């Protein structure tokens, strides 16, 4: 098996692959994408799921007739994604440095971009997406913004307990640095024995202006921002702000 680029995410992949919370959230994200993005793409469009994780969203979009490609830095997560949708294409790569031809009608990214912790790297991610899109292709992603995260307590805990697994996420805020330390402890029942795993990572909170500047520096000129709860009437757990951007063409109003 190839080595993961982000081995810390390998730890939680087995649980994220089967947790009911992730499945329910993904179904809500699909409804949001239908409203903001999918209705503007051609039938059977090529879509890249950037930082696809264990492939819940790829599986749903595949069932809706789209040609899916998933990219992630965790080989363990990709293994679960391949099991869900074996005929989709999957790539082990770093979102900050991947190179793909301009073949995608759309690119999506769910919850992963806050883990890109500086503006230079975030701009590189956006630039890679821009180059991978066809003319007039659409990029949709959600991300943590400072205004929304100012409402979040400095420390809070999320947990889930099922018959064969349990996990606890502890978020510790550093308001001055605009970051969160995310510490994860998980337990999985394997061959009658509970196995414990621990990992952690850093999450960055951006301002709306910082995200828009990074998108413009990457080449995007048509940029739209929505708050899911306040503007669209959707309420999901996680990042409530979504950006929808188009790789505009001077010569065509349609995605080719």
Order of alpha helices (4+ residues) and beta strands (2+ residues): alpha-alpha-beta-alpha-beta-alpha-beta-beta-alpha-beta-alpha-beta-beta-beta-beta-alpha-beta-alpha-beta
